[in-house]
Amino acid sequence: MPTTELRRVVKTQGELVTQANLTSTLQPLVSNAQVRVVKVGVTTRDKVLSPIFSLRTGDRVDGTAITIDELAALSATRATALLRAAGLPTSGTVIERRSRLAQAMGVMLAL
């Protein structure tokens, strides 16, 4: 294979890998945006929210299909575990962690 052809193939493969990485990175963001749109209609604190997706893996985060009341009452340990699973920062007070998780889930908490 001539050097020019080899360079073209390597460049094309590199672009495909970059596109695949971008797709896997953007998919959880798109999924979470869709979840937030659905939550616009949530008007009661006892309605179960749709789960969010991990920014690291793209998988649903177990334990995020909870009500707003349950979200507001999460323990520090549980809030940290859910943030970690979602690929979000885990620093701050328990109130800050709950708020960060609520924001990721598309709801506003009045704590």
MIFIFI-539936 format. One line per 10 residues: number of its first residue (from 1); their letters; for each residue y, x, z of N, C-alpha, C. Coordinates in Angstrom, 3 decimals, decimal comma. Layout:
NUM) a) Y:X:Z:Y:X:Z:Y:X:Z | ...
END
This chain:
1) mpttelrrvv) -1,173:0,864:0,000:0,000:0,000:0,000:1,232:0,907:0,000 | 2,164:0,700:-0,905:3,371:1,513:-0,957:4,202:1,328:0,318 | 4,973:2,339:0,653:5,782:2,325:1,873:6,745:1,144:1,903 | 7,360:0,831:0,793:8,302:-0,287:0,718:7,596:-1,603:1,043 | 6,426:-1,794:0,490:5,647:-3,014:0,749:5,247:-3,082:2,213 | 4,831:-1,962:2,768:4,437:-1,911:4,182:5,618:-2,274:5,075 | 6,789:-1,758:4,777:7,994:-2,101:5,557:8,281:-3,596:5,488 | 8,127:-4,182:4,295:8,378:-5,617:4,134:7,411:-6,432:4,980 | 6,135:-6,052:4,983:5,112:-6,766:5,759:5,413:-6,650:7,257 | 5,748:-5,447:7,710:6,062:-5,236:9,129:7,279:-6,059:9,525
11) ktqgelvtqa) 8,305:-6,083:8,680:9,503:-6,865:8,969:9,167:-8,350:9,052 | 8,388:-8,840:8,108:7,995:-10,255:8,104:7,198:-10,594:9,361 | 6,253:-9,755:9,728:5,455:-9,996:10,934:6,333:-9,980:12,168 | 7,283:-9,068:12,220:8,208:-9,007:13,352:9,030:-10,264:13,490 | 9,482:-10,805:12,350:10,247:-12,048:12,371:9,388:-13,213:12,838 | 8,136:-13,252:12,423:7,235:-14,319:12,858:6,994:-14,250:14,351 | 6,790:-13,051:14,876:6,579:-12,891:16,313:7,819:-13,341:17,065 | 8,976:-12,957:16,584:10,226:-13,352:17,228:10,370:-14,869:17,216 | 10,054:-15,516:16,097:10,145:-16,970:16,012:9,158:-17,627:16,961 | 7,951:-17,076:17,078:6,951:-17,634:17,983:7,425:-17,504:19,428
21) nltstlqplv) 8,010:-16,366:19,775:8,519:-16,176:21,129:9,661:-17,148:21,409 | 10,528:-17,328:20,441:11,640:-18,242:20,605:11,141:-19,665:20,795 | 10,167:-20,071:20,019:9,605:-21,416:20,132:8,994:-21,624:21,507 | 8,208:-20,654:21,985:7,571:-20,814:23,299:8,601:-20,795:24,412 | 9,725:-20,121:24,202:10,781:-20,089:25,203:11,582:-21,389:25,202 | 11,844:-21,914:24,018:12,671:-23,120:23,911:11,929:-24,408:24,225 | 10,617:-24,454:24,006:9,878:-25,705:24,192:10,023:-26,287:25,606 | 9,868:-25,496:26,678:10,061:-26,086:28,009:11,490:-26,591:28,218 | 12,473:-25,901:27,647:13,856:-26,357:27,771:14,051:-27,700:27,090 | 13,475:-27,858:25,917:13,562:-29,124:25,182:12,833:-30,223:25,960
31) snaqvrvvkv) 11,649:-29,907:26,462:10,876:-30,900:27,228:11,652:-31,344:28,462 | 12,253:-30,397:29,179:13,020:-30,746:30,369:14,260:-31,558:30,008 | 14,885:-31,275:28,876:16,035:-32,069:28,431:15,606:-33,510:28,143 | 14,434:-33,675:27,547:13,918:-35,018:27,279:13,634:-35,753:28,583 | 13,093:-35,045:29,557:12,815:-35,646:30,863:14,117:-36,101:31,502 | 15,176:-35,295:31,397:16,474:-35,659:31,983:17,042:-36,914:31,327 | 16,879:-37,048:30,024:17,381:-38,228:29,314:16,689:-39,477:29,839 | 15,397:-39,407:30,072:14,641:-40,544:30,601:15,145:-40,902:31,999 | 15,523:-39,894:32,781:15,938:-40,129:34,164:17,325:-40,739:34,288 | 18,067:-40,812:33,200:19,384:-41,421:33,239:19,275:-42,861:33,731
41) gvttrdkvls) 18,177:-43,509:33,416:17,981:-44,898:33,807:17,480:-45,105:35,224 | 17,244:-44,028:35,975:16,747:-44,164:37,344:17,896:-44,628:38,226 | 17,713:-45,783:38,842:18,775:-46,347:39,679:18,350:-46,530:41,130 | 17,079:-46,296:41,431:16,620:-46,419:42,808:15,988:-45,111:43,261 | 16,122:-44,838:44,538:15,634:-43,575:45,089:14,123:-43,567:45,298 | 13,470:-44,718:45,137:12,030:-44,762:45,376:11,209:-44,818:44,087 | 11,857:-44,643:42,928:11,137:-44,618:41,661:10,632:-43,189:41,408 | 9,373:-43,064:40,996:8,782:-41,748:40,737:9,396:-41,163:39,466 | 9,864:-39,922:39,574:10,481:-39,217:38,455:9,416:-38,558:37,582 | 9,742:-38,344:36,334:8,837:-37,629:35,431:8,794:-36,157:35,834
51) pifslrtgdr) 7,646:-35,519:35,694:7,552:-34,104:36,057:8,347:-33,215:35,095 | 8,743:-32,042:35,570:9,436:-31,076:34,717:8,444:-30,021:34,244 | 8,902:-29,158:33,348:8,057:-28,129:32,748:8,534:-26,745:33,157 | 7,590:-25,852:33,373:7,899:-24,482:33,759:8,591:-23,753:32,618 | 9,663:-23,039:32,954:10,365:-22,248:31,952:9,578:-20,998:31,581 | 8,638:-20,604:32,445:7,822:-19,416:32,165:6,600:-19,740:31,323 | 5,919:-20,835:31,657:4,638:-21,132:31,003:4,705:-22,305:30,036 | 5,681:-23,177:30,202:5,762:-24,384:29,378:4,892:-25,514:29,887 | 4,131:-25,266:30,958:3,244:-26,283:31,523:4,014:-27,196:32,475 | 3,480:-28,395:32,654:4,059:-29,304:33,648:3,930:-28,669:35,029
61) vdgtaitide) 4,954:-28,876:35,838:4,941:-28,346:37,200:4,352:-29,411:38,117 | 3,148:-29,143:38,618:2,504:-30,078:39,545:3,387:-30,267:40,771 | 3,501:-31,503:41,200:4,261:-31,798:42,412:5,694:-32,222:42,141 | 6,109:-32,263:40,861:7,477:-32,689:40,566:7,556:-34,149:40,131 | 6,452:-34,842:40,098:6,458:-36,291:39,849:6,601:-36,964:41,214 | 7,831:-36,903:41,737:8,122:-37,414:43,070:9,353:-38,313:43,000 | 9,622:-39,016:44,079:10,806:-39,870:44,128:12,013:-39,032:44,561 | 13,191:-39,598:44,385:14,412:-38,916:44,826:14,384:-38,746:46,340 | 13,889:-39,747:47,066:13,782:-39,629:48,523:12,853:-38,473:48,916 | 11,734:-38,344:48,215:10,803:-37,238:48,502:11,440:-35,896:48,157
71) laalsatrat) 12,179:-35,860:47,075:12,873:-34,636:46,677:13,889:-34,224:47,740 | 14,634:-35,189:48,249:15,650:-34,916:49,264:15,044:-34,470:50,595 | 13,769:-34,780:50,815:13,111:-34,442:52,077:12,163:-33,244:51,961 | 12,154:-32,555:50,816:11,237:-31,419:50,647:11,475:-30,356:51,718 | 10,385:-29,800:52,212:10,500:-28,684:53,147:10,965:-27,454:52,386 | 11,447:-26,471:53,115:11,893:-25,215:52,491:10,750:-24,564:51,729 | 9,562:-24,569:52,333:8,395:-23,950:51,705:8,020:-24,658:50,413 | 8,007:-25,979:50,442:7,615:-26,756:49,251:8,665:-26,625:48,142 | 9,951:-26,662:48,523:11,016:-26,510:47,531:10,915:-25,148:46,854 | 10,654:-24,118:47,635:10,508:-22,765:47,089:9,326:-22,693:46,134
81) allraaglpt) 8,212:-23,286:46,530:7,009:-23,255:45,677:7,251:-23,974:44,355 | 7,925:-25,115:44,388:8,204:-25,859:43,155:9,186:-25,104:42,262 | 10,205:-24,501:42,869:11,149:-23,698:42,083:10,445:-22,520:41,426 | 9,609:-21,852:42,187:8,871:-20,701:41,647:7,988:-21,138:40,476 | 7,279:-22,263:40,651:6,405:-22,775:39,590:7,208:-23,165:38,347 | 8,442:-23,619:38,556:9,297:-24,023:37,437:9,988:-22,831:36,773 | 9,861:-21,649:37,384:10,512:-20,466:36,823:11,989:-20,389:37,141 | 12,386:-20,996:38,259:13,789:-21,030:38,672:14,007:-20,150:39,899 | 15,257:-19,729:40,156:15,546:-18,906:41,330:15,176:-19,628:42,629 | 14,714:-18,873:43,609:14,269:-19,456:44,876:15,175:-19,082:46,041
91) sgtvierrsr) 16,310:-18,474:45,766:17,202:-18,041:46,834:18,018:-19,209:47,376 | 18,664:-18,982:48,516:19,568:-19,967:49,095:18,950:-20,769:50,218 | 19,774:-21,631:50,783:19,321:-22,504:51,867:18,395:-23,574:51,300 | 17,734:-24,285:52,172:16,846:-25,352:51,710:17,639:-26,415:50,943 | 18,869:-26,675:51,370:19,703:-27,663:50,672:20,035:-27,167:49,260 | 20,349:-25,879:49,137:20,635:-25,309:47,813:19,391:-25,336:46,925 | 18,231:-25,068:47,510:16,983:-25,094:46,723:16,655:-26,509:46,274 | 16,825:-27,479:47,176:16,595:-28,881:46,785:17,550:-29,288:45,668 | 18,809:-28,901:45,788:19,808:-29,235:44,767:19,468:-28,591:43,431 | 19,021:-27,332:43,462:18,639:-26,632:42,229:17,469:-27,336:41,560
101) laqamgvmla) 16,502:-27,747:42,370:15,347:-28,462:41,832:15,767:-29,825:41,290 | 16,640:-30,517:42,029:17,137:-31,821:41,569:17,860:-31,685:40,236 | 18,684:-30,647:40,108:19,405:-30,427:38,853:18,426:-30,193:37,710 | 17,392:-29,399:37,973:16,377:-29,146:36,941:15,643:-30,429:36,569 | 15,527:-31,336:37,533:14,828:-32,595:37,297:15,751:-33,665:36,714 | 17,043:-33,337:36,620:17,984:-34,261:35,991:18,540:-35,323:36,908 | 18,537:-35,062:38,212:19,110:-36,027:39,150:20,136:-35,325:40,034 | 21,026:-36,117:40,601:22,023:-35,588:41,524:21,642:-36,032:42,928 | 21,611:-35,068:43,840:21,328:-35,393:45,229:22,616:-35,356:46,027 | 22,845:-36,374:46,829:23,973:-36,387:47,755:23,411:-35,993:49,116
111) l) 23,449:-34,700:49,394:22,864:-34,203:50,654:23,923:-33,941:51,680
END
